[in-house]
Amino acid sequence: MTILFDLDGTLIDSTEAILESFHNSFDVHNYTHAEDEAIKVLIGHPLDVMYRELGVSESEVWDFVATYKEHYRVISTQKTVLLEGAREAVETASRFARLGIVTTKTGKYSRVLMEHFELMEYFEVLIGREDVEHPKPHAEPINKAVEQMQVSKSTCWIIGDTRLDLGSAKNAGIGSIGVLTGYDNAEQLKTLTDIIDTDALNAVRRLKNMVEKSR
């Protein structure tokens, strides 16, 4: 079995770092600050998409993204925490499956975070925003992970907290489990998957049971 994990809202909570980095970019560029809730509802989307949705003009989007990344790089490890059960979820999953990460976050900084939490060693691949042309919910990020790992889609699952993760799974033709630790609620997740768990650890336990029953 292969398990692909999303990051924000699935294994980590970097909401504080994300919000601070957005507000810093608004300050730097003398832009009217968006409300926190307006930013949070967009978490999971690529940064350029988030800024466009918040009203930043196309000509300025990438300047805002660059400013965001500069600030986020400095504060991310100090203002990001592992979600409850996340470490156990990864360690448990590693005993019966091959693991990868598929995220819309910048891969470079995602790797730094996972190394900071001493979890990167469990993952064979990390597909970030800069690694694909089309981010989730497109199939490309999952397809790229599957290709690099040289695994079968028939035994591949993704665990994620938003419709972006589940939509990507559907488009790539793999299984998906939605978790309630992030940014979409159960009703939203149910539009794209029949399987919803409270968190990544319970999702991993479900997959472990599937593997054991298939033996």
Secondary structure, DSSP 8 states (H G I E B T S, - for coil): -EEEE--BTTTEE-HHHHHHHHHHHHHHTT-----HHHHHTTTTS-HHHHHHHTT--TTTHHHHHHHHHHHHHHHTTTT-EE-TTHHHHHHHHHTTSEEEEE-SS-HHHHHHHHHHTT-GGG-SEEE-GGG-SS-TTSSHHHHHHHHHHT--GGGEEEEESSHHHHHHHHHHT-EEEEESSSSS-HHHHTTT-S-EESSHHHHHHHHHHHHHHH-
